[in-house]
Amino acid sequence: MARPESSLVSATALRIAANEMSVGIRMVGAQRAKKVITGNGNAKKPEVRARLLELVPGLDKLKPLNEGVIDAVALAYTAVREAPT
């Protein structure tokens, strides 16, 4: 079973590493990602997965393609899509 504090520790480590390397990071919330990907901030995981499979070429070939991977791709897709140009 995943421990919620492990996500906090991972996020903190990522922020520290990015800061030390002078690399910017973007924070993206789950509802924002759902809104960008499906048009509905309250979309369920199967809806997000189905839409990402349409939006990201080759995603269906990624192994494993579990819930955690889909969540990560959703957040990354949203961060890139909303990045300033």
C-alpha positions in Angstrom: 0.0 0.0 0.0 1.3 3.4 -1.0 2.1 5.8 1.8 0.9 9.4 1.3 4.0 10.8 2.9 6.2 9.1 0.3 4.7 11.4 -2.3 5.6 14.4 -0.2 9.1 13.3 0.3 9.5 12.6 -3.4 8.1 16.1 -4.3 10.4 17.8 -1.8 13.5 15.9 -3.2 12.5 16.9 -6.7 12.2 20.5 -5.8 15.5 20.6 -4.0 17.3 18.9 -6.9 15.7 21.2 -9.4 16.7 24.3 -7.3 20.3 23.1 -7.0 20.5 22.6 -10.7 18.7 25.9 -11.5 16.0 24.1 -13.3 12.4 25.4 -13.2 9.6 23.1 -12.4 5.8 23.5 -12.9 3.3 22.4 -10.4 0.2 20.9 -12.0 -2.9 19.7 -10.0 -4.9 16.7 -10.9 -8.1 18.7 -11.6 -6.2 21.0 -13.9 -4.7 18.1 -15.8 -8.2 16.4 -16.1 -9.6 19.7 -17.4 -6.9 20.2 -20.0 -7.0 16.6 -21.2 -10.8 15.9 -21.2 -12.4 19.2 -20.8 -13.8 18.1 -17.5 -11.9 18.8 -14.2 -13.9 16.0 -12.5 -13.2 13.3 -15.2 -12.7 9.8 -14.0 -9.4 8.0 -14.6 -10.7 5.8 -17.4 -11.8 9.0 -19.3 -8.3 10.5 -18.8 -6.6 7.3 -19.9 -8.7 7.0 -23.1 -8.1 10.6 -24.1 -4.4 10.4 -23.4 -4.2 7.4 -25.7 -5.7 9.6 -28.4 -3.4 12.6 -27.7 0.0 10.9 -27.1 1.3 8.8 -30.0 2.9 5.6 -28.9 1.6 5.8 -25.4 -0.2 2.4 -25.8 3.3 0.8 -26.4 4.7 2.0 -23.0 5.1 -0.8 -20.5 3.9 -0.9 -17.8 1.0 1.4 -18.6 -0.6 1.3 -15.2 -2.5 4.0 -13.3 0.7 5.6 -11.9 2.2 6.0 -15.4 -1.1 7.4 -16.8 -1.1 10.0 -13.9 2.5 11.0 -14.6 1.9 11.3 -18.3 -1.3 13.4 -17.6 0.7 15.8 -15.4 3.6 16.1 -17.8 1.3 16.6 -20.8 -0.5 19.4 -19.0 2.8 21.1 -17.9 4.2 21.0 -21.4 0.9 22.1 -23.0 0.6 25.1 -20.6 4.3 26.1 -20.6 5.0 29.6 -21.7 6.5 29.8 -25.2 
